[in-house]
Amino acid sequence: MFRIVGLQIAATALVAVIAWAVGGGSAAVSALLGGAACFVPNGLFALRLAVASRRPGGADVATFFVGEFVKLGSTVALLALAIWAYRDMVWLALVASIIVTLKSYLVALAWR
């Protein structure tokens, strides 16, 4: 799981570099904010599942569903915060970063 989160971080960085080359600093920051709103909750969710799997009973279904619900809610909250706080948002860079970050797991599946 942590490899996929690392891949998401790398994908976000790649999109931010491309956005910086095409659209400048505001586009790069927008891409970083969009990617971070996705990979930070995913990393915390992976950490929660890793900790829960080390318990004597292991991770149960409730741990997964509660963690997934918190992950989705925090992703939406982080995106709303980024949109509210960063006035120079470049929407194309934000959306592209979100899509690439969330779909980067397909690269991990292809490597297997």
Stockholm file with secondary structure:
# STOCKHOLM 1.0

chainA/1-112         MFRIVGLQIAATALVAVIAWAVGGGSAAVSALLGGAACFVPNGLFALRLAVASRRPGGADVATFFVGEFVKLGSTVALLALAIWAYRDMVWLALVASIIVTLKSYLVALAWR
#=GR chainA/1-112 SS CHHHHHHHHHHHHHHHHHHHHHHCHHHHHHHHHHHHHHHHHHHHHHHHHHHHHTSTTCCCHHHHHHHHHHHHHHHHHHHHHHHHHCTTCCHHHHHHHHHHHHHTHHHHHHHC
#=GC SS_cons         CHHHHHHHHHHHHHHHHHHHHHHCHHHHHHHHHHHHHHHHHHHHHHHHHHHHHTSTTCCCHHHHHHHHHHHHHHHHHHHHHHHHHCTTCCHHHHHHHHHHHHHTHHHHHHHC
//
